[in-house]
Amino acid sequence: MIEHMHAPQEMEAMQAILTRRSTRSFRPDMVPEDHLDRILEAGRYAPSGGNSQTCHFLVVRSRDVLENLIQMTEKAFAVMEETEDMYPSLRHSISASRKGGYVFSYHAPVLIITANRMDYGNNIADCACALENMMIAANALSLGSCWINQLRWLNENMEINAYLRKLGMKEEERVYGALALGVPDTESGLPARQPLPRKGNEVTYID
């Protein structure tokens, strides 16, 4: 399948990286099977510590399962306490859940839950590399994507873990990230690609 990654209709690598933007509004259209396969392939070919290749991708396309996860995450966040020094997005998840109607996955038709072994020291880094690869691949294929942290924040929630194990997650695994994926709900159906100016990410050269 590797030869497909160089199809002429796709973006050049740097363009796909520099024009990637997060999508937070999706059409209900299902992601084409061949596009999904190629995005997952990009994730599976991401670097991993010692070439361990221990990421586990749970690809959720069932509307019933997505709805169950939405309800379960809202329930879990609604009972959590907000603190002053809390990460702003986590605080938003708690506040929105208490109000009701919180949809952590932005109604995307596909959610790629990325798990790894909880006793593996590079679990978060390996999942992050895989998720970044998949986001870049999604942009190259004119699909929208967004990194989803909420299931990672709840990765010790007993109810959610039990449900994920029913879906195929192993006992020794935990979620370290997820990806909302779909067709952007824009007039053109294409993702927003105007690069945002860099306000941080300082570079220091040592020659």
C-alpha atoms as an extended CHARMM CRD file, in Angstrom:
* protein
*
       207  EXT
         1         1  MET       CA              0.0000000000        0.0000000000        0.0000000000  PROA      1               0.0000000000
         2         2  ILE       CA              2.9860000000        2.3460000000        0.4170000000  PROA      2               0.0000000000
         3         3  GLU       CA              3.1000000000        3.3670000000       -3.2360000000  PROA      3               0.0000000000
         4         4  HSD       CA             -0.3260000000        5.0260000000       -2.8360000000  PROA      4               0.0000000000
         5         5  MET       CA              1.1430000000        7.6540000000       -0.5430000000  PROA      5               0.0000000000
         6         6  HSD       CA              2.7190000000        9.3800000000       -3.5550000000  PROA      6               0.0000000000
         7         7  ALA       CA             -0.4150000000        9.7010000000       -5.6960000000  PROA      7               0.0000000000
         8         8  PRO       CA             -0.1200000000       12.8890000000       -7.8270000000  PROA      8               0.0000000000
         9         9  GLN       CA             -3.4150000000       14.4130000000       -6.6330000000  PROA      9               0.0000000000
        10        10  GLU       CA             -2.1690000000       14.6490000000       -3.0630000000  PROA      10              0.0000000000
        11        11  MET       CA             -0.3000000000       17.5350000000       -1.4670000000  PROA      11              0.0000000000
        12        12  GLU       CA              3.4580000000       17.7630000000       -1.2140000000  PROA      12              0.0000000000
        13        13  ALA       CA              4.5240000000       16.8520000000        2.3350000000  PROA      13              0.0000000000
        14        14  MET       CA              5.5220000000       20.3220000000        3.5690000000  PROA      14              0.0000000000
        15        15  GLN       CA              2.3460000000       21.8640000000        2.1630000000  PROA      15              0.0000000000
        16        16  ALA       CA              0.2400000000       19.2500000000        3.9620000000  PROA      16              0.0000000000
        17        17  ILE       CA              2.0530000000       20.0240000000        7.2140000000  PROA      17              0.0000000000
        18        18  LEU       CA              1.9470000000       23.8180000000        6.9650000000  PROA      18              0.0000000000
        19        19  THR       CA             -1.7140000000       24.0250000000        5.9120000000  PROA      19              0.0000000000
        20        20  ARG       CA             -3.0840000000       21.5950000000        8.4870000000  PROA      20              0.0000000000
        21        21  ARG       CA             -5.7390000000       23.1980000000       10.6900000000  PROA      21              0.0000000000
        22        22  SER       CA             -8.0610000000       21.6760000000       13.2680000000  PROA      22              0.0000000000
        23        23  THR       CA            -11.6520000000       21.0420000000       12.1440000000  PROA      23              0.0000000000
        24        24  ARG       CA            -14.3920000000       21.2990000000       14.7750000000  PROA      24              0.0000000000
        25        25  SER       CA            -17.4980000000       21.0700000000       12.6160000000  PROA      25              0.0000000000
        26        26  PHE       CA            -18.1990000000       18.0570000000       10.4120000000  PROA      26              0.0000000000
        27        27  ARG       CA            -20.7420000000       16.8900000000        7.8780000000  PROA      27              0.0000000000
        28        28  PRO       CA            -22.4100000000       13.5440000000        8.6280000000  PROA      28              0.0000000000
        29        29  ASP       CA            -20.9340000000       11.9830000000        5.4560000000  PROA      29              0.0000000000
        30        30  MET       CA            -18.8990000000        8.8600000000        6.1170000000  PROA      30              0.0000000000
        31        31  VAL       CA            -15.1870000000        8.9410000000        5.2990000000  PROA      31              0.0000000000
        32        32  PRO       CA            -14.4620000000        6.9030000000        2.1360000000  PROA      32              0.0000000000
        33        33  GLU       CA            -13.0070000000        3.5060000000        2.9880000000  PROA      33              0.0000000000
        34        34  ASP       CA             -9.8550000000        3.9710000000        0.9100000000  PROA      34              0.0000000000
        35        35  HSD       CA             -9.1430000000        7.3560000000        2.5150000000  PROA      35              0.0000000000
        36        36  LEU       CA             -9.6220000000        5.9290000000        5.9870000000  PROA      36              0.0000000000
        37        37  ASP       CA             -7.2820000000        3.0180000000        5.1770000000  PROA      37              0.0000000000
        38        38  ARG       CA             -4.5630000000        5.4110000000        4.0440000000  PROA      38              0.0000000000
        39        39  ILE       CA             -4.9340000000        7.6490000000        7.0880000000  PROA      39              0.0000000000
        40        40  LEU       CA             -4.6330000000        4.6330000000        9.3690000000  PROA      40              0.0000000000
        41        41  GLU       CA             -1.6350000000        3.4590000000        7.3750000000  PROA      41              0.0000000000
        42        42  ALA       CA              0.0230000000        6.8210000000        8.0300000000  PROA      42              0.0000000000
        43        43  GLY       CA             -0.6290000000        6.3210000000       11.7490000000  PROA      43              0.0000000000
        44        44  ARG       CA              0.7320000000        2.7980000000       11.7330000000  PROA      44              0.0000000000
        45        45  TYR       CA              3.9430000000        3.9550000000       10.0280000000  PROA      45              0.0000000000
        46        46  ALA       CA              4.6340000000        6.6430000000       12.6300000000  PROA      46              0.0000000000
        47        47  PRO       CA              7.8710000000        6.3330000000       14.6090000000  PROA      47              0.0000000000
        48        48  SER       CA              7.7340000000        4.4800000000       17.9240000000  PROA      48              0.0000000000
        49        49  GLY       CA             10.2000000000        3.9530000000       20.7440000000  PROA      49              0.0000000000
        50        50  GLY       CA             12.5090000000        1.0890000000       19.8480000000  PROA      50              0.0000000000
        51        51  ASN       CA             10.2090000000        0.3990000000       16.8950000000  PROA      51              0.0000000000
        52        52  SER       CA              7.8260000000       -1.1610000000       19.4200000000  PROA      52              0.0000000000
        53        53  GLN       CA              4.6930000000       -0.5250000000       17.2930000000  PROA      53              0.0000000000
        54        54  THR       CA              2.3770000000       -0.9350000000       20.2930000000  PROA      54              0.0000000000
        55        55  CYS       CA             -0.2510000000        1.6820000000       19.3830000000  PROA      55              0.0000000000
        56        56  HSD       CA             -3.7530000000        0.2410000000       19.1090000000  PROA      56              0.0000000000
        57        57  PHE       CA             -6.2530000000        2.0900000000       16.8920000000  PROA      57              0.0000000000
        58        58  LEU       CA             -9.9420000000        1.6160000000       17.6580000000  PROA      58              0.0000000000
        59        59  VAL       CA            -11.8050000000        3.0290000000       14.6610000000  PROA      59              0.0000000000
        60        60  VAL       CA            -15.3210000000        3.9710000000       15.7500000000  PROA      60              0.0000000000
        61        61  ARG       CA            -17.8590000000        4.4870000000       12.9710000000  PROA      61              0.0000000000
        62        62  SER       CA            -20.9690000000        3.2170000000       14.7360000000  PROA      62              0.0000000000
        63        63  ARG       CA            -23.3290000000        6.0900000000       15.5580000000  PROA      63              0.0000000000
        64        64  ASP       CA            -24.6380000000        4.1630000000       18.5550000000  PROA      64              0.0000000000
        65        65  VAL       CA            -21.1490000000        3.6720000000       19.9610000000  PROA      65              0.0000000000
        66        66  LEU       CA            -20.2390000000        7.3150000000       19.3520000000  PROA      66              0.0000000000
        67        67  GLU       CA            -23.4140000000        8.4050000000       21.1290000000  PROA      67              0.0000000000
        68        68  ASN       CA            -22.6530000000        6.1170000000       24.0640000000  PROA      68              0.0000000000
        69        69  LEU       CA            -19.1530000000        7.5850000000       24.3770000000  PROA      69              0.0000000000
        70        70  ILE       CA            -20.5560000000       11.1210000000       24.1800000000  PROA      70              0.0000000000
        71        71  GLN       CA            -23.0070000000       10.4090000000       26.9940000000  PROA      71              0.0000000000
        72        72  MET       CA            -20.4090000000        8.6380000000       29.1250000000  PROA      72              0.0000000000
        73        73  THR       CA            -17.8210000000       11.4040000000       28.8140000000  PROA      73              0.0000000000
        74        74  GLU       CA            -20.3920000000       14.0830000000       29.6050000000  PROA      74              0.0000000000
        75        75  LYS       CA            -21.4460000000       12.1500000000       32.7110000000  PROA      75              0.0000000000
        76        76  ALA       CA            -17.8160000000       11.7420000000       33.8360000000  PROA      76              0.0000000000
        77        77  PHE       CA            -16.8500000000       15.3910000000       33.3110000000  PROA      77              0.0000000000
        78        78  ALA       CA            -20.0280000000       16.7150000000       34.9410000000  PROA      78              0.0000000000
        79        79  VAL       CA            -18.9770000000       15.3920000000       38.3510000000  PROA      79              0.0000000000
        80        80  MET       CA            -15.3930000000       16.6940000000       38.1770000000  PROA      80              0.0000000000
        81        81  GLU       CA            -14.2610000000       19.8130000000       40.0150000000  PROA      81              0.0000000000
        82        82  GLU       CA            -12.7750000000       22.8030000000       38.1970000000  PROA      82              0.0000000000
        83        83  THR       CA             -9.6100000000       24.4040000000       39.5670000000  PROA      83              0.0000000000
        84        84  GLU       CA             -7.9110000000       27.7280000000       38.8280000000  PROA      84              0.0000000000
        85        85  ASP       CA             -4.7430000000       26.1700000000       37.4050000000  PROA      85              0.0000000000
        86        86  MET       CA             -6.5750000000       23.6050000000       35.2760000000  PROA      86              0.0000000000
        87        87  TYR       CA             -5.7900000000       23.2470000000       31.5610000000  PROA      87              0.0000000000
        88        88  PRO       CA             -8.3740000000       25.5350000000       29.8520000000  PROA      88              0.0000000000
        89        89  SER       CA             -9.7430000000       22.8670000000       27.5150000000  PROA      89              0.0000000000
        90        90  LEU       CA            -10.2910000000       20.4630000000       30.4090000000  PROA      90              0.0000000000
        91        91  ARG       CA            -12.0590000000       23.1890000000       32.3660000000  PROA      91              0.0000000000
        92        92  HSD       CA            -14.2660000000       23.8330000000       29.3080000000  PROA      92              0.0000000000
        93        93  SER       CA            -15.1380000000       20.1240000000       29.0880000000  PROA      93              0.0000000000
        94        94  ILE       CA            -16.2560000000       20.1290000000       32.7100000000  PROA      94              0.0000000000
        95        95  SER       CA            -18.2350000000       23.3600000000       32.4160000000  PROA      95              0.0000000000
        96        96  ALA       CA            -19.9250000000       22.3470000000       29.1430000000  PROA      96              0.0000000000
        97        97  SER       CA            -20.8060000000       18.9130000000       30.5410000000  PROA      97              0.0000000000
        98        98  ARG       CA            -22.5170000000       20.4580000000       33.5530000000  PROA      98              0.0000000000
        99        99  LYS       CA            -24.6460000000       22.5780000000       31.2260000000  PROA      99              0.0000000000
       100       100  GLY       CA            -25.6040000000       19.5050000000       29.1810000000  PROA      100             0.0000000000
       101       101  GLY       CA            -25.3620000000       18.6460000000       25.5060000000  PROA      101             0.0000000000
       102       102  TYR       CA            -21.5630000000       18.4290000000       25.4430000000  PROA      102             0.0000000000
       103       103  VAL       CA            -20.2160000000       16.5700000000       22.3930000000  PROA      103             0.0000000000
       104       104  PHE       CA            -16.4910000000       16.0390000000       22.8480000000  PROA      104             0.0000000000
       105       105  SER       CA            -15.9980000000       14.6670000000       19.3130000000  PROA      105             0.0000000000
       106       106  TYR       CA            -17.6460000000       17.5810000000       17.4540000000  PROA      106             0.0000000000
       107       107  HSD       CA            -20.1520000000       15.2250000000       15.7630000000  PROA      107             0.0000000000
       108       108  ALA       CA            -17.4260000000       13.7190000000       13.5690000000  PROA      108             0.0000000000
       109       109  PRO       CA            -18.5910000000       10.5030000000       11.8420000000  PROA      109             0.0000000000
       110       110  VAL       CA            -15.2980000000        8.7510000000       12.6760000000  PROA      110             0.0000000000
       111       111  LEU       CA            -13.3550000000        8.7000000000       15.9300000000  PROA      111             0.0000000000
       112       112  ILE       CA             -9.9620000000        6.9900000000       15.9270000000  PROA      112             0.0000000000
       113       113  ILE       CA             -9.1950000000        6.1510000000       19.5550000000  PROA      113             0.0000000000
       114       114  THR       CA             -5.4610000000        5.6400000000       20.0230000000  PROA      114             0.0000000000
       115       115  ALA       CA             -4.4190000000        3.4240000000       22.9200000000  PROA      115             0.0000000000
       116       116  ASN       CA             -1.1670000000        1.9400000000       24.1250000000  PROA      116             0.0000000000
       117       117  ARG       CA              0.1710000000       -0.1720000000       26.9750000000  PROA      117             0.0000000000
       118       118  MET       CA             -0.0200000000        1.7240000000       30.2590000000  PROA      118             0.0000000000
       119       119  ASP       CA              3.2510000000        0.1400000000       31.4820000000  PROA      119             0.0000000000
       120       120  TYR       CA              5.1820000000        1.3240000000       28.4010000000  PROA      120             0.0000000000
       121       121  GLY       CA              7.2590000000        4.4520000000       29.0290000000  PROA      121             0.0000000000
       122       122  ASN       CA              6.8280000000        5.9210000000       25.5510000000  PROA      122             0.0000000000
       123       123  ASN       CA              3.0450000000        5.3900000000       25.3020000000  PROA      123             0.0000000000
       124       124  ILE       CA              2.0000000000        9.0520000000       25.0510000000  PROA      124             0.0000000000
       125       125  ALA       CA              4.8270000000        9.9910000000       22.6730000000  PROA      125             0.0000000000
       126       126  ASP       CA              4.1290000000        7.0810000000       20.3250000000  PROA      126             0.0000000000
       127       127  CYS       CA              0.4050000000        7.8700000000       20.2260000000  PROA      127             0.0000000000
       128       128  ALA       CA              1.1940000000       11.5380000000       19.5910000000  PROA      128             0.0000000000
       129       129  CYS       CA              3.4150000000       10.6650000000       16.6190000000  PROA      129             0.0000000000
       130       130  ALA       CA              0.6940000000        8.4320000000       15.1740000000  PROA      130             0.0000000000
       131       131  LEU       CA             -2.0060000000       11.0770000000       15.6490000000  PROA      131             0.0000000000
       132       132  GLU       CA              0.1060000000       13.7710000000       13.9960000000  PROA      132             0.0000000000
       133       133  ASN       CA              0.7970000000       11.5040000000       11.0140000000  PROA      133             0.0000000000
       134       134  MET       CA             -2.9260000000       10.8380000000       10.6440000000  PROA      134             0.0000000000
       135       135  MET       CA             -3.8360000000       14.5440000000       10.8500000000  PROA      135             0.0000000000
       136       136  ILE       CA             -1.3350000000       15.3980000000        8.1080000000  PROA      136             0.0000000000
       137       137  ALA       CA             -2.5730000000       12.5180000000        5.9550000000  PROA      137             0.0000000000
       138       138  ALA       CA             -6.1790000000       13.6610000000        6.4690000000  PROA      138             0.0000000000
       139       139  ASN       CA             -5.3000000000       17.1580000000        5.2740000000  PROA      139             0.0000000000
       140       140  ALA       CA             -3.4900000000       15.7500000000        2.2350000000  PROA      140             0.0000000000
       141       141  LEU       CA             -6.6930000000       13.8600000000        1.3970000000  PROA      141             0.0000000000
       142       142  SER       CA             -8.8510000000       17.0120000000        1.9160000000  PROA      142             0.0000000000
       143       143  LEU       CA            -10.4760000000       15.6910000000        5.0810000000  PROA      143             0.0000000000
       144       144  GLY       CA            -10.8390000000       17.5020000000        8.3800000000  PROA      144             0.0000000000
       145       145  SER       CA             -9.4620000000       16.2500000000       11.6730000000  PROA      145             0.0000000000
       146       146  CYS       CA             -9.0560000000       17.3440000000       15.2670000000  PROA      146             0.0000000000
       147       147  TRP       CA             -6.9700000000       15.9790000000       18.1160000000  PROA      147             0.0000000000
       148       148  ILE       CA             -9.2650000000       14.8070000000       20.9190000000  PROA      148             0.0000000000
       149       149  ASN       CA             -7.9170000000       14.7410000000       24.4940000000  PROA      149             0.0000000000
       150       150  GLN       CA            -11.0760000000       14.0100000000       26.4640000000  PROA      150             0.0000000000
       151       151  LEU       CA            -10.8110000000       10.2150000000       26.5510000000  PROA      151             0.0000000000
       152       152  ARG       CA             -7.1720000000       10.5170000000       27.6490000000  PROA      152             0.0000000000
       153       153  TRP       CA             -8.2200000000       12.7440000000       30.5460000000  PROA      153             0.0000000000
       154       154  LEU       CA            -10.6950000000       10.0430000000       31.5300000000  PROA      154             0.0000000000
       155       155  ASN       CA             -8.4170000000        7.0740000000       30.9140000000  PROA      155             0.0000000000
       156       156  GLU       CA             -8.8000000000        5.8030000000       34.4890000000  PROA      156             0.0000000000
       157       157  ASN       CA            -12.6000000000        6.0570000000       34.4700000000  PROA      157             0.0000000000
       158       158  MET       CA            -13.7680000000        2.5360000000       35.2470000000  PROA      158             0.0000000000
       159       159  GLU       CA            -17.0520000000        2.7520000000       33.3350000000  PROA      159             0.0000000000
       160       160  ILE       CA            -15.4610000000        4.1180000000       30.1700000000  PROA      160             0.0000000000
       161       161  ASN       CA            -12.5730000000        1.6400000000       30.3190000000  PROA      161             0.0000000000
       162       162  ALA       CA            -14.9770000000       -1.2710000000       30.7230000000  PROA      162             0.0000000000
       163       163  TYR       CA            -16.9290000000       -0.0700000000       27.6890000000  PROA      163             0.0000000000
       164       164  LEU       CA            -13.7540000000        0.3730000000       25.6170000000  PROA      164             0.0000000000
       165       165  ARG       CA            -12.6480000000       -3.1380000000       26.5470000000  PROA      165             0.0000000000
       166       166  LYS       CA            -15.9360000000       -4.4270000000       25.1500000000  PROA      166             0.0000000000
       167       167  LEU       CA            -15.0210000000       -2.6120000000       21.9250000000  PROA      167             0.0000000000
       168       168  GLY       CA            -11.5980000000       -4.2860000000       21.7730000000  PROA      168             0.0000000000
       169       169  MET       CA             -9.1980000000       -2.3170000000       23.9530000000  PROA      169             0.0000000000
       170       170  LYS       CA             -6.9530000000       -4.6720000000       25.9210000000  PROA      170             0.0000000000
       171       171  GLU       CA             -6.8790000000       -4.8510000000       29.7140000000  PROA      171             0.0000000000
       172       172  GLU       CA             -3.3240000000       -3.5100000000       29.8720000000  PROA      172             0.0000000000
       173       173  GLU       CA             -4.0590000000       -0.5650000000       27.5360000000  PROA      173             0.0000000000
       174       174  ARG       CA             -5.2210000000        2.9740000000       28.1520000000  PROA      174             0.0000000000
       175       175  VAL       CA             -6.2660000000        5.7740000000       25.7820000000  PROA      175             0.0000000000
       176       176  TYR       CA             -3.6000000000        8.4330000000       25.1450000000  PROA      176             0.0000000000
       177       177  GLY       CA             -5.3660000000       10.4130000000       22.4390000000  PROA      177             0.0000000000
       178       178  ALA       CA             -8.0150000000       10.2470000000       19.7340000000  PROA      178             0.0000000000
       179       179  LEU       CA             -8.7890000000       11.7880000000       16.3640000000  PROA      179             0.0000000000
       180       180  ALA       CA            -12.0850000000       13.2010000000       15.1500000000  PROA      180             0.0000000000
       181       181  LEU       CA            -12.2110000000       12.6760000000       11.3860000000  PROA      181             0.0000000000
       182       182  GLY       CA            -14.6170000000       13.5790000000        8.6230000000  PROA      182             0.0000000000
       183       183  VAL       CA            -15.6800000000       15.9420000000        5.8690000000  PROA      183             0.0000000000
       184       184  PRO       CA            -15.5050000000       19.5430000000        7.1230000000  PROA      184             0.0000000000
       185       185  ASP       CA            -18.8440000000       21.3190000000        7.3970000000  PROA      185             0.0000000000
       186       186  THR       CA            -17.7290000000       24.1800000000        5.1660000000  PROA      186             0.0000000000
       187       187  GLU       CA            -19.3120000000       25.5450000000        2.0000000000  PROA      187             0.0000000000
       188       188  SER       CA            -16.6590000000       23.8380000000       -0.1330000000  PROA      188             0.0000000000
       189       189  GLY       CA            -16.4310000000       20.7020000000        2.0020000000  PROA      189             0.0000000000
       190       190  LEU       CA            -12.6900000000       21.3320000000        2.2840000000  PROA      190             0.0000000000
       191       191  PRO       CA            -10.7430000000       22.0180000000        5.4700000000  PROA      191             0.0000000000
       192       192  ALA       CA             -9.6520000000       25.5470000000        6.3690000000  PROA      192             0.0000000000
       193       193  ARG       CA             -6.0260000000       25.7640000000        5.2760000000  PROA      193             0.0000000000
       194       194  GLN       CA             -4.9340000000       29.3420000000        5.9150000000  PROA      194             0.0000000000
       195       195  PRO       CA             -1.8780000000       28.9640000000        8.1650000000  PROA      195             0.0000000000
       196       196  LEU       CA             -2.1180000000       30.7510000000       11.4980000000  PROA      196             0.0000000000
       197       197  PRO       CA              0.8440000000       32.9760000000       12.4230000000  PROA      197             0.0000000000
       198       198  ARG       CA              3.3060000000       31.4640000000       14.8730000000  PROA      198             0.0000000000
       199       199  LYS       CA              3.1710000000       33.2360000000       18.2330000000  PROA      199             0.0000000000
       200       200  GLY       CA              5.4160000000       30.7960000000       20.0570000000  PROA      200             0.0000000000
       201       201  ASN       CA              7.5430000000       27.7310000000       19.4160000000  PROA      201             0.0000000000
       202       202  GLU       CA             10.8100000000       29.6200000000       19.7790000000  PROA      202             0.0000000000
       203       203  VAL       CA             13.8600000000       28.4170000000       17.8610000000  PROA      203             0.0000000000
       204       204  THR       CA             17.3910000000       28.8470000000       19.2240000000  PROA      204             0.0000000000
       205       205  TYR       CA             20.3680000000       27.9220000000       17.0340000000  PROA      205             0.0000000000
       206       206  ILE       CA             23.5490000000       26.7260000000       18.7170000000  PROA      206             0.0000000000
       207       207  ASP       CA             26.3950000000       26.7390000000       16.1870000000  PROA      207             0.0000000000
